[in-house]
Amino acid sequence: MKEKREGFGLEMKTFDGADGNSYLVFRTRNGSFHAFMEVEAKEAARQCGADGDKNTRGLWAELWREAD
């Protein structure tokens, strides 16, 4: 019998900061923590170089293609 394959052990939780921002926090298997602040997705896409009047998904799809 084979042992069950294990994943990366990446856990995540969200937290509301006293500053009014939301934070997505990842904890790795080795105990490291990485935090990301939530931003509005459409504005983030524009800050990353997407342009035009597309919906959010369209903006990110454009950026994703260009990154290849």
Residue pairs with C-beta under 8 A, 6 or more apart in sequence:
8 28
8 29
9 28
9 29
10 26
10 27
10 28
10 29
11 26
11 27
12 24
12 25
12 26
12 27
13 24
13 25
13 27
14 22
14 23
14 24
14 25
14 38
15 22
15 23
15 25
16 22
16 23
17 23
21 37
21 38
22 37
22 38
23 35
23 36
23 37
23 38
24 35
24 36
24 37
24 38
25 33
25 34
25 35
25 36
26 33
26 34
26 35
26 36
27 33
28 34
41 56
41 60
42 55
42 56
42 59
45 56
45 59
45 60
45 63
46 59
48 63
49 63
49 66
50 59
50 60
50 62
50 63
52 58
52 59
52 62
54 62
